[in-house]
Amino acid sequence: MASVIADHPPQELAAELSALLRVDWRAVWPGIPDGEAERAEWCAAFGWEPLWLQSGLWVRTPQGGRLHLASAPGPGRPVTRASYTVWKATAAEESEGEAVLAVALDRYAAHLARMTAALGAPGRWGDAEERGLESGAPYRMAQWRYANPLAPVIVLDLDHRAGGYAGGGTISLAFHGPADPSPDAGPGWLL
């Protein structure tokens, strides 16, 4: 039996998107403070509540969602991506994979329509080979890129896992930061 892990309707995504568009990303990209008190103060400036550290920092947003601020391990490393899981399901059996994909595609279309209404038509992000679509990850992707080099690249994607196991799918909203100023010491764009 398929299990739905997260299922935020388009209006919840719209509320999260609206709040994330107001974030001063220039203050986020440099990195998460190391000390607990400093981290709590830093989060409070964005209206976030710190939850736990794991490959960056997980925070609770004012709308009640969980946002993952991804960064390389170690204090002071730049935040390279902020991601919000919009929808996620797993299939217990391989035979359920197609049904999960059908629901994922339906949910993705509804969320993409809501984001397009808010941000305009998405742009293209390279060709299929660059995006890795031949391997099925991500299965669908839309991106919004702006002329300001400090503005985040906003991505809505659907990752669908299938094959010799049950699989599942995840729809994510991500804000990608500028390239790490020290690419040899850590990740740049985490795309």
MDAnalysis code that builds the backbone (N, CA, C; Angstrom):
import MDAnalysis as mda
import numpy as np

u = mda.Universe.empty(573, n_residues=191, atom_resindex=np.repeat(np.arange(191), 3), trajectory=True)
u.add_TopologyAttr("name", ["N", "CA", "C"] * 191)
u.add_TopologyAttr("resid", np.arange(1, 192))
u.add_TopologyAttr("resname", ["MET", "ALA", "SER", "VAL", "ILE", "ALA", "ASP", "HIS", "PRO", "PRO", "GLN", "GLU", "LEU", "ALA", "ALA", "GLU", "LEU", "SER", "ALA", "LEU", "LEU", "ARG", "VAL", "ASP", "TRP", "ARG", "ALA", "VAL", "TRP", "PRO", "GLY", "ILE", "PRO", "ASP", "GLY", "GLU", "ALA", "GLU", "ARG", "ALA", "GLU", "TRP", "CYS", "ALA", "ALA", "PHE", "GLY", "TRP", "GLU", "PRO", "LEU", "TRP", "LEU", "GLN", "SER", "GLY", "LEU", "TRP", "VAL", "ARG", "THR", "PRO", "GLN", "GLY", "GLY", "ARG", "LEU", "HIS", "LEU", "ALA", "SER", "ALA", "PRO", "GLY", "PRO", "GLY", "ARG", "PRO", "VAL", "THR", "ARG", "ALA", "SER", "TYR", "THR", "VAL", "TRP", "LYS", "ALA", "THR", "ALA", "ALA", "GLU", "GLU", "SER", "GLU", "GLY", "GLU", "ALA", "VAL", "LEU", "ALA", "VAL", "ALA", "LEU", "ASP", "ARG", "TYR", "ALA", "ALA", "HIS", "LEU", "ALA", "ARG", "MET", "THR", "ALA", "ALA", "LEU", "GLY", "ALA", "PRO", "GLY", "ARG", "TRP", "GLY", "ASP", "ALA", "GLU", "GLU", "ARG", "GLY", "LEU", "GLU", "SER", "GLY", "ALA", "PRO", "TYR", "ARG", "MET", "ALA", "GLN", "TRP", "ARG", "TYR", "ALA", "ASN", "PRO", "LEU", "ALA", "PRO", "VAL", "ILE", "VAL", "LEU", "ASP", "LEU", "ASP", "HIS", "ARG", "ALA", "GLY", "GLY", "TYR", "ALA", "GLY", "GLY", "GLY", "THR", "ILE", "SER", "LEU", "ALA", "PHE", "HIS", "GLY", "PRO", "ALA", "ASP", "PRO", "SER", "PRO", "ASP", "ALA", "GLY", "PRO", "GLY", "TRP", "LEU", "LEU"])
u.atoms.positions = np.array([
    [0.832, -1.177, 0.000],
    [0.000, 0.000, 0.000],
    [0.881, 1.247, 0.000],
    [0.594, 2.191, -0.860],
    [1.363, 3.434, -0.950],
    [1.148, 4.280, 0.303],
    [2.186, 4.984, 0.696],
    [2.109, 5.856, 1.880],
    [2.427, 7.285, 1.483],
    [1.543, 8.206, 1.852],
    [1.785, 9.627, 1.620],
    [2.486, 10.182, 2.853],
    [3.663, 10.758, 2.649],
    [4.478, 11.282, 3.743],
    [4.243, 12.777, 3.911],
    [4.081, 13.480, 2.802],
    [3.795, 14.926, 2.833],
    [2.831, 15.231, 1.700],
    [1.852, 16.079, 1.974],
    [0.875, 16.448, 0.947],
    [0.355, 17.845, 1.250],
    [1.122, 18.843, 0.833],
    [0.731, 20.233, 1.045],
    [-0.030, 20.713, -0.192],
    [-1.247, 21.214, -0.029],
    [-2.023, 21.677, -1.181],
    [-1.399, 22.932, -1.801],
    [-1.778, 23.244, -3.046],
    [-1.202, 24.403, -3.732],
    [-1.301, 25.714, -2.951],
    [-2.399, 25.922, -2.187],
    [-2.509, 27.174, -1.429],
    [-1.462, 27.254, -0.316],
    [-1.074, 26.111, 0.282],
    [0.002, 26.116, 1.276],
    [1.328, 26.428, 0.609],
    [1.556, 25.841, -0.569],
    [2.776, 26.147, -1.315],
    [2.815, 27.627, -1.644],
    [1.698, 28.201, -2.050],
    [1.643, 29.623, -2.381],
    [2.009, 30.482, -1.169],
    [1.534, 30.103, 0.025],
    [1.862, 30.851, 1.240],
    [3.349, 30.743, 1.557],
    [3.911, 29.538, 1.447],
    [5.351, 29.364, 1.688],
    [6.158, 30.155, 0.663],
    [5.764, 30.063, -0.602],
    [6.465, 30.783, -1.661],
    [6.434, 32.277, -1.405],
    [5.276, 32.807, -1.050],
    [5.144, 34.237, -0.781],
    [6.090, 34.677, 0.328],
    [6.163, 33.889, 1.398],
    [7.064, 34.229, 2.510],
    [8.524, 34.091, 2.086],
    [8.866, 33.064, 1.328],
    [10.252, 32.868, 0.907],
    [10.710, 33.945, -0.062],
    [9.794, 34.489, -0.842],
    [10.165, 35.571, -1.761],
    [10.536, 36.846, -1.012],
    [10.083, 36.980, 0.225],
    [10.391, 38.171, 1.027],
    [11.673, 38.021, 1.848],
    [12.271, 36.839, 1.855],
    [13.498, 36.599, 2.628],
    [14.657, 37.367, 2.008],
    [15.498, 37.956, 2.846],
    [16.735, 38.595, 2.374],
    [17.774, 37.489, 2.190],
    [17.796, 36.894, 1.009],
    [18.666, 35.746, 0.747],
    [20.140, 36.108, 0.858],
    [20.480, 37.390, 0.647],
    [21.891, 37.799, 0.793],
    [22.376, 37.584, 2.213],
    [21.459, 37.591, 3.183],
    [21.831, 37.351, 4.579],
    [21.835, 35.855, 4.903],
    [21.211, 35.039, 4.069],
    [21.155, 33.591, 4.303],
    [22.374, 32.897, 3.704],
    [22.746, 33.270, 2.473],
    [23.790, 32.543, 1.742],
    [25.130, 32.453, 2.470],
    [25.588, 33.471, 3.208],
    [26.911, 33.359, 3.841],
    [27.057, 32.203, 4.827],
    [25.986, 31.761, 5.453],
    [26.094, 30.594, 6.313],
    [25.333, 30.712, 7.610],
    [25.181, 29.572, 8.238],
    [24.433, 29.435, 9.485],
    [25.398, 29.638, 10.648],
    [25.055, 30.489, 11.617],
    [25.939, 30.678, 12.776],
    [26.155, 29.359, 13.530],
    [27.332, 29.234, 14.115],
    [27.710, 28.000, 14.793],
    [27.070, 27.850, 16.168],
    [27.039, 28.919, 16.946],
    [26.507, 28.844, 18.307],
    [24.994, 28.750, 18.334],
    [24.467, 28.031, 19.329],
    [23.022, 27.819, 19.428],
    [22.255, 29.133, 19.600],
    [22.740, 30.014, 20.461],
    [22.057, 31.295, 20.694],
    [22.118, 32.171, 19.445],
    [23.284, 32.216, 18.801],
    [23.428, 33.007, 17.572],
    [22.553, 32.456, 16.459],
    [22.479, 31.121, 16.385],
    [21.648, 30.474, 15.361],
    [20.175, 30.797, 15.582],
    [19.727, 30.763, 16.837],
    [18.329, 31.083, 17.152],
    [18.020, 32.535, 16.789],
    [18.946, 33.434, 17.079],
    [18.754, 34.854, 16.747],
    [18.730, 35.062, 15.234],
    [19.626, 34.387, 14.532],
    [19.704, 34.468, 13.075],
    [18.388, 33.972, 12.464],
    [17.892, 32.838, 12.951],
    [16.619, 32.287, 12.451],
    [15.464, 33.238, 12.726],
    [15.438, 33.812, 13.919],
    [14.357, 34.723, 14.306],
    [14.268, 35.915, 13.359],
    [15.407, 36.359, 12.835],
    [15.415, 37.485, 11.892],
    [14.625, 37.162, 10.620],
    [14.497, 35.878, 10.290],
    [13.744, 35.457, 9.104],
    [12.357, 34.925, 9.474],
    [12.050, 34.917, 10.769],
    [10.779, 34.377, 11.230],
    [10.795, 32.862, 11.329],
    [11.983, 32.256, 11.344],
    [12.117, 30.811, 11.397],
    [12.430, 30.356, 12.814],
    [12.055, 29.127, 13.108],
    [12.398, 28.487, 14.381],
    [13.368, 27.353, 14.070],
    [14.577, 27.371, 14.654],
    [15.522, 26.284, 14.374],
    [15.004, 24.958, 14.928],
    [15.157, 23.893, 14.157],
    [14.708, 22.569, 14.589],
    [15.908, 21.672, 14.913],
    [16.690, 21.284, 13.884],
    [17.857, 20.435, 14.120],
    [18.874, 20.644, 13.003],
    [20.124, 20.295, 13.332],
    [21.213, 20.355, 12.358],
    [21.353, 18.989, 11.694],
    [21.360, 18.982, 10.368],
    [21.588, 17.764, 9.591],
    [21.890, 18.190, 8.164],
    [23.155, 18.125, 7.769],
    [23.582, 18.598, 6.440],
    [23.106, 20.021, 6.217],
    [23.246, 20.829, 7.222],
    [22.732, 22.195, 7.228],
    [21.804, 22.345, 8.417],
    [20.740, 23.077, 8.238],
    [19.814, 23.343, 9.331],
    [18.377, 23.185, 8.855],
    [17.578, 22.505, 9.653],
    [16.143, 22.408, 9.421],
    [15.465, 23.457, 10.281],
    [14.516, 24.192, 9.689],
    [13.797, 25.238, 10.423],
    [12.298, 25.094, 10.183],
    [11.517, 25.623, 11.131],
    [10.066, 25.722, 10.979],
    [9.778, 27.127, 10.485],
    [8.984, 27.237, 9.429],
    [8.640, 28.543, 8.866],
    [7.430, 29.116, 9.597],
    [7.161, 30.414, 9.443],
    [5.971, 31.001, 10.073],
    [4.664, 30.347, 9.626],
    [4.654, 29.738, 8.432],
    [3.456, 29.072, 7.923],
    [3.342, 27.641, 8.456],
    [4.336, 27.184, 9.230],
    [4.297, 25.845, 9.810],
    [5.025, 24.791, 9.016],
    [5.613, 25.154, 7.883],
    [6.345, 24.193, 7.071],
    [7.753, 23.962, 7.596],
    [8.378, 22.894, 7.088],
    [9.779, 22.616, 7.408],
    [10.631, 22.931, 6.202],
    [11.649, 23.739, 6.417],
    [12.559, 24.182, 5.373],
    [13.945, 23.667, 5.713],
    [14.630, 23.088, 4.732],
    [15.995, 22.608, 4.938],
    [16.968, 23.582, 4.282],
    [17.852, 24.152, 5.093],
    [18.896, 25.046, 4.608],
    [20.157, 24.203, 4.454],
    [20.464, 23.796, 3.225],
    [21.570, 22.881, 2.974],
    [22.891, 23.626, 2.946],
    [23.875, 23.047, 3.618],
    [25.233, 23.577, 3.566],
    [26.198, 22.433, 3.813],
    [27.439, 22.641, 3.425],
    [28.471, 21.641, 3.669],
    [28.732, 21.582, 5.170],
    [29.190, 20.439, 5.654],
    [29.460, 20.322, 7.093],
    [30.514, 21.324, 7.557],
    [30.375, 21.749, 8.788],
    [31.337, 22.664, 9.377],
    [30.752, 24.033, 9.574],
    [31.210, 24.735, 10.610],
    [30.675, 26.067, 10.904],
    [31.018, 27.079, 9.817],
    [30.081, 27.963, 9.580],
    [30.317, 29.077, 8.667],
    [30.310, 28.742, 7.192],
    [29.965, 27.529, 6.814],
    [29.910, 27.185, 5.390],
    [28.685, 27.834, 4.765],
    [28.788, 28.262, 3.525],
    [27.646, 28.911, 2.871],
    [26.434, 27.998, 2.742],
    [25.263, 28.600, 2.826],
    [24.015, 27.896, 2.523],
    [23.906, 27.902, 1.009],
    [23.700, 26.745, 0.427],
    [23.648, 26.645, -1.024],
    [22.251, 26.394, -1.570],
    [21.345, 25.950, -0.666],
    [19.993, 25.655, -1.126],
    [19.054, 25.667, 0.073],
    [17.848, 26.164, -0.159],
    [16.772, 26.055, 0.830],
    [15.667, 25.268, 0.144],
    [15.255, 24.152, 0.755],
    [14.257, 23.319, 0.089],
    [13.091, 22.984, 1.011],
    [11.932, 22.861, 0.389],
    [10.667, 22.592, 1.063],
    [10.005, 21.427, 0.338],
    [9.692, 20.359, 1.058],
    [9.029, 19.207, 0.451],
    [7.536, 19.502, 0.347],
    [7.055, 19.566, -0.883],
    [5.664, 19.889, -1.170],
    [4.790, 18.635, -1.077],
    [5.277, 17.546, -1.657],
    [4.526, 16.292, -1.692],
    [5.523, 15.147, -1.729],
    [5.215, 14.079, -0.998],
    [6.100, 12.914, -1.010],
    [5.279, 11.673, -0.707],
    [5.506, 10.624, -1.502],
    [4.830, 9.349, -1.284],
    [5.791, 8.222, -1.627],
    [5.578, 7.092, -0.974],
    [6.340, 5.891, -1.283],
    [5.365, 4.787, -1.657],
    [5.818, 3.922, -2.520],
    [5.018, 2.760, -2.915],
    [5.582, 1.544, -2.198],
    [4.715, 0.798, -1.534],
    [5.161, -0.381, -0.789],
    [5.520, -1.528, -1.724],
    [4.890, -1.560, -2.879],
    [5.148, -2.627, -3.844],
    [5.416, -2.018, -5.204],
    [6.240, -2.718, -5.980],
    [6.602, -2.221, -7.308],
    [5.372, -1.969, -8.178],
    [4.339, -2.774, -8.022],
    [3.128, -2.630, -8.839],
    [2.396, -1.317, -8.577],
    [2.662, -0.671, -7.449],
    [2.013, 0.606, -7.123],
    [2.751, 1.810, -7.701],
    [3.919, 1.579, -8.266],
    [4.753, 2.678, -8.761],
    [4.068, 3.572, -9.774],
    [3.355, 2.970, -10.722],
    [2.682, 3.769, -11.756],
    [1.556, 4.610, -11.162],
    [0.843, 4.071, -10.187],
    [-0.234, 4.830, -9.538],
    [0.344, 6.009, -8.759],
    [1.461, 5.786, -8.075],
    [2.116, 6.881, -7.354],
    [2.570, 7.948, -8.342],
    [3.145, 7.545, -9.475],
    [3.581, 8.508, -10.484],
    [2.395, 9.303, -11.025],
    [1.273, 8.669, -11.268],
    [0.090, 9.376, -11.778],
    [-0.364, 10.457, -10.791],
    [-0.388, 10.126, -9.509],
    [-0.771, 11.114, -8.498],
    [0.278, 12.220, -8.432],
    [1.555, 11.844, -8.491],
    [2.638, 12.836, -8.441],
    [2.535, 13.822, -9.600],
    [2.274, 13.323, -10.791],
    [2.146, 14.197, -11.959],
    [0.960, 15.146, -11.816],
    [-0.150, 14.645, -11.263],
    [-1.321, 15.486, -11.022],
    [-0.991, 16.587, -10.016],
    [-0.357, 16.203, -8.905],
    [0.012, 17.185, -7.872],
    [1.023, 18.193, -8.424],
    [1.992, 17.699, -9.195],
    [3.010, 18.584, -9.764],
    [2.354, 19.632, -10.670],
    [1.424, 19.210, -11.514],
    [0.741, 20.143, -12.417],
    [-0.010, 21.218, -11.632],
    [-0.670, 20.829, -10.548],
    [-1.413, 21.805, -9.732],
    [-0.472, 22.789, -9.060],
    [0.646, 22.306, -8.542],
    [1.606, 23.198, -7.883],
    [2.322, 24.087, -8.900],
    [2.647, 23.539, -10.050],
    [3.283, 24.331, -11.099],
    [2.349, 25.448, -11.563],
    [1.060, 25.160, -11.694],
    [0.094, 26.194, -12.093],
    [0.064, 27.324, -11.072],
    [0.102, 26.982, -9.781],
    [0.082, 27.996, -8.728],
    [1.366, 28.845, -8.762],
    [2.500, 28.187, -8.967],
    [3.769, 28.931, -9.027],
    [3.838, 29.800, -10.276],
    [3.326, 29.299, -11.392],
    [3.320, 30.082, -12.632],
    [2.451, 31.323, -12.466],
    [1.344, 31.195, -11.771],
    [0.481, 32.356, -11.507],
    [1.223, 33.395, -10.675],
    [2.069, 32.950, -9.760],
    [2.801, 33.874, -8.882],
    [4.069, 34.418, -9.519],
    [4.789, 33.595, -10.291],
    [6.114, 33.979, -10.785],
    [6.194, 34.188, -12.291],
    [5.156, 33.842, -13.019],
    [5.220, 33.885, -14.472],
    [5.678, 32.536, -14.998],
    [5.763, 32.445, -16.306],
    [6.143, 31.177, -16.931],
    [7.569, 30.807, -16.543],
    [7.804, 29.536, -16.232],
    [9.163, 29.121, -15.886],
    [10.047, 29.094, -17.120],
    [11.333, 29.206, -16.882],
    [12.300, 29.102, -17.968],
    [12.761, 27.670, -18.113],
    [13.651, 27.456, -19.054],
    [14.222, 26.123, -19.258],
    [15.557, 26.076, -18.555],
    [15.952, 24.906, -18.166],
    [17.224, 24.753, -17.469],
    [18.050, 23.714, -18.191],
    [18.742, 24.134, -19.212],
    [19.580, 23.220, -19.967],
    [18.763, 22.191, -20.721],
    [19.452, 21.273, -21.359],
    [18.736, 20.232, -22.078],
    [18.547, 19.010, -21.185],
    [17.873, 18.017, -21.708],
    [17.535, 16.829, -20.911],
    [18.784, 16.152, -20.351],
    [19.850, 16.098, -21.139],
    [21.067, 15.445, -20.665],
    [21.660, 16.189, -19.474],
    [21.706, 17.529, -19.555],
    [22.233, 18.331, -18.447],
    [21.429, 18.116, -17.184],
    [20.133, 17.985, -17.305],
    [19.265, 17.849, -16.142],
    [19.210, 16.417, -15.638],
    [19.783, 15.500, -16.363],
    [19.783, 14.115, -15.930],
    [18.440, 13.427, -16.108],
    [17.615, 13.914, -17.032],
    [16.290, 13.323, -17.196],
    [16.346, 11.905, -17.747],
    [17.444, 11.553, -18.438],
    [17.538, 10.191, -18.939],
    [17.497, 9.189, -17.792],
    [18.049, 9.567, -16.645],
    [18.049, 8.662, -15.495],
    [16.800, 8.840, -14.648],
    [15.909, 9.738, -15.055],
    [14.638, 9.914, -14.359],
    [14.690, 10.810, -13.144],
    [15.803, 11.487, -12.896],
    [15.890, 12.355, -11.727],
    [16.464, 13.703, -12.144],
    [15.755, 14.764, -12.059],
    [14.330, 14.821, -11.726],
    [13.466, 14.442, -12.930],
    [12.284, 13.986, -12.624],
    [11.354, 13.551, -13.659],
    [10.719, 14.759, -14.352],
    [10.450, 15.808, -13.598],
    [9.940, 17.086, -14.117],
    [10.687, 18.204, -13.393],
    [10.954, 19.294, -14.088],
    [11.621, 20.419, -13.462],
    [11.207, 21.720, -14.140],
    [10.922, 22.723, -13.312],
    [10.668, 24.078, -13.797],
    [11.569, 25.001, -12.986],
    [12.105, 26.014, -13.622],
    [12.980, 26.933, -12.896],
    [12.704, 28.364, -13.287],
    [12.942, 29.240, -12.339],
    [12.810, 30.675, -12.534],
    [14.147, 31.287, -12.153],
    [14.767, 31.966, -13.111],
    [16.072, 32.590, -12.910],
    [15.917, 34.083, -13.185],
    [16.575, 34.893, -12.377],
    [16.447, 36.342, -12.493],
    [17.777, 36.978, -12.837],
    [17.746, 38.194, -13.385],
    [18.957, 38.880, -13.830],
    [19.893, 39.214, -12.672],
    [19.357, 39.478, -11.495],
    [20.184, 39.809, -10.342],
    [20.987, 38.565, -9.941],
    [22.336, 38.631, -9.965],
    [23.132, 37.442, -9.655],
    [23.003, 36.970, -8.206],
    [22.508, 37.822, -7.309],
    [22.339, 37.417, -5.917],
    [20.949, 36.848, -5.642],
    [20.054, 36.963, -6.625],
    [18.704, 36.404, -6.457],
    [18.782, 34.887, -6.563],
    [17.987, 34.183, -5.793],
    [18.015, 32.722, -5.885],
    [17.420, 32.235, -7.196],
    [17.875, 31.075, -7.621],
    [17.228, 30.363, -8.713],
    [16.160, 29.507, -8.038],
    [14.932, 29.669, -8.458],
    [13.808, 28.966, -7.834],
    [13.444, 27.767, -8.709],
    [13.317, 26.605, -8.079],
    [13.078, 25.363, -8.816],
    [11.916, 24.600, -8.180],
    [11.032, 24.096, -9.013],
    [10.013, 23.141, -8.594],
    [10.318, 21.864, -9.362],
    [10.589, 20.784, -8.628],
    [10.895, 19.552, -9.348],
    [10.144, 18.357, -8.772],
    [10.037, 17.353, -9.610],
    [9.430, 16.076, -9.243],
    [10.493, 15.012, -9.456],
    [10.863, 14.358, -8.379],
    [11.810, 13.251, -8.442],
    [10.994, 11.978, -8.307],
    [11.070, 11.113, -9.301],
    [10.315, 9.853, -9.287],
    [11.299, 8.702, -9.289],
    [11.156, 7.832, -8.320],
    [12.014, 6.655, -8.218],
    [11.210, 5.434, -8.643],
    [11.774, 4.694, -9.560],
    [11.120, 3.476, -10.027],
    [12.202, 2.460, -10.341],
    [11.813, 1.291, -10.672],
    [12.790, 0.264, -11.038],
    [12.482, -1.035, -10.351],
    [13.524, -1.747, -9.943],
    [13.374, -3.052, -9.348],
    [12.941, -3.013, -7.897],
    [12.503, -1.892, -7.436],
    [12.002, -1.758, -6.067],
    [10.739, -0.918, -6.130],
    [10.093, -0.737, -5.026],
    [8.781, -0.096, -5.013],
    [8.813, 1.337, -5.533],
    [9.727, 2.153, -5.063],
    [9.846, 3.520, -5.549],
    [8.947, 4.494, -4.834],
    [8.753, 5.637, -5.462],
    [7.952, 6.699, -4.887],
    [8.238, 7.990, -5.616],
    [7.820, 9.093, -5.027],
    [8.037, 10.383, -5.664],
    [8.068, 11.504, -4.655],
    [8.777, 12.570, -5.005],
    [8.888, 13.754, -4.165],
    [8.801, 14.994, -5.041],
    [7.940, 15.927, -4.648],
    [7.881, 17.236, -5.289],
    [8.497, 18.214, -4.304],
    [9.489, 18.983, -4.776],
    [10.194, 19.924, -3.913],
    [10.238, 21.314, -4.524],
    [10.157, 22.298, -3.643],
    [10.408, 23.689, -4.004],
    [11.775, 24.014, -3.434],
    [12.675, 24.543, -4.255],
    [14.012, 24.872, -3.769],
    [14.430, 26.255, -4.245],
    [15.119, 26.950, -3.357],
    [15.766, 28.213, -3.675],
    [17.258, 27.912, -3.665],
    [17.928, 28.047, -4.823],
    [19.350, 27.759, -4.935],
    [20.134, 29.054, -4.814],
    [21.208, 29.007, -4.040],
    [22.035, 30.187, -3.808],
    [23.125, 30.356, -4.832],
    [23.864, 31.451, -4.719],
    [24.975, 31.695, -5.643],
    [26.089, 30.692, -5.384],
    [26.983, 30.562, -6.344],
    [28.079, 29.607, -6.225],
    [28.900, 29.892, -4.982],
    [29.349, 28.824, -4.346],
    [30.221, 28.932, -3.190],
    [31.477, 29.689, -3.613],
    [31.887, 30.726, -2.871],
    [33.069, 31.483, -3.274],
    [34.348, 30.665, -3.223],
    [34.318, 29.506, -2.573],
    [35.491, 28.647, -2.485],
    [35.122, 27.245, -2.957],
    [34.951, 27.057, -4.277],
    [34.449, 25.779, -4.771],
    [35.360, 24.598, -4.474],
    [36.674, 24.827, -4.293],
    [37.566, 23.716, -3.998],
    [37.355, 23.174, -2.599],
    [36.832, 24.019, -1.700],
    [36.653, 23.611, -0.309],
    [35.233, 23.109, -0.043],
    [34.356, 23.172, -1.014],
    [32.990, 22.741, -0.768],
    [32.137, 22.843, -2.009],
    [30.842, 22.613, -1.875],
    [29.958, 22.619, -3.045],
    [29.694, 24.025, -3.536],
    [29.404, 24.128, -4.806],
    [28.919, 25.386, -5.355],
    [27.413, 25.280, -5.419],
    [26.853, 25.544, -6.559],
    [25.404, 25.364, -6.709],
    [25.080, 23.902, -6.495],
    [24.133, 23.627, -5.673],
    [23.705, 22.248, -5.486],
    [22.484, 22.005, -6.361],
    [22.724, 21.783, -7.638],
    [21.631, 21.597, -8.580],
    [21.528, 20.142, -8.962],
])
